[in-house]
Amino acid sequence: MSNIDHNNDDGLGEYRLALATQAPENSLSKQEKRAELRSRFLNVLEYLKTNQTISAI
C-alpha cells in the first residue's frame, strides 16, 4: 500500500474516504443539479446580454 493510504498528515483522509464510498446515484444527482444550475446561469447571462437597461440594486 502506498504512503497516502496510511498517512492523513495532509488532512484529506475524510475527503478520500468520502470519494471512495460515494454512491453512484448520489454522483448522478449532483451532476443533474450542476446541469440545472448551469442552465439557469446561462439563461441569466443571456437575459443580461439582451436587456441592457437593467438598473443597479
C-alpha positions in Angstrom: 0.0 0.0 0.0 1.1 3.5 -0.6 2.1 6.0 2.0 -1.1 8.0 1.1 -3.3 5.2 2.3 -2.0 5.4 5.8 -1.0 9.0 6.1 -3.5 11.7 7.0 -0.9 14.4 7.5 -2.5 16.5 4.7 -5.9 16.4 6.4 -7.6 14.9 3.4 -8.3 11.4 4.8 -12.0 12.1 5.3 -12.3 13.5 1.8 -10.6 10.4 0.3 -13.0 8.2 2.3 -16.0 10.1 1.1 -14.8 9.8 -2.5 -14.2 6.1 -2.1 -17.6 5.4 -0.6 -19.7 7.9 -2.6 -22.7 6.2 -4.2 -23.0 6.5 -8.0 -26.6 7.6 -7.7 -25.5 10.5 -5.5 -23.0 11.5 -8.0 -25.6 11.4 -10.8 -27.9 13.6 -8.6 -25.1 16.1 -8.1 -24.4 16.1 -11.9 -28.1 16.8 -12.6 -28.1 19.7 -10.1 -25.0 21.2 -11.6 -26.5 20.9 -15.1 -29.7 22.7 -13.8 -27.6 25.5 -12.2 -25.5 25.8 -15.3 -28.6 26.2 -17.4 -30.1 28.8 -15.1 -26.9 30.7 -15.1 -26.6 30.7 -18.9 -30.3 31.9 -19.0 -29.4 34.8 -16.7 -26.4 35.7 -18.8 -28.5 35.7 -21.9 -31.1 37.9 -20.3 -28.4 40.3 -19.2 -26.9 40.4 -22.6 -30.3 41.2 -24.3 -31.6 43.7 -21.7 -29.1 46.5 -21.3 -31.5 48.7 -19.3 -31.0 47.0 -16.0 -30.8 49.4 -13.1 -28.4 48.9 -10.2 -29.7 47.5 -7.0 
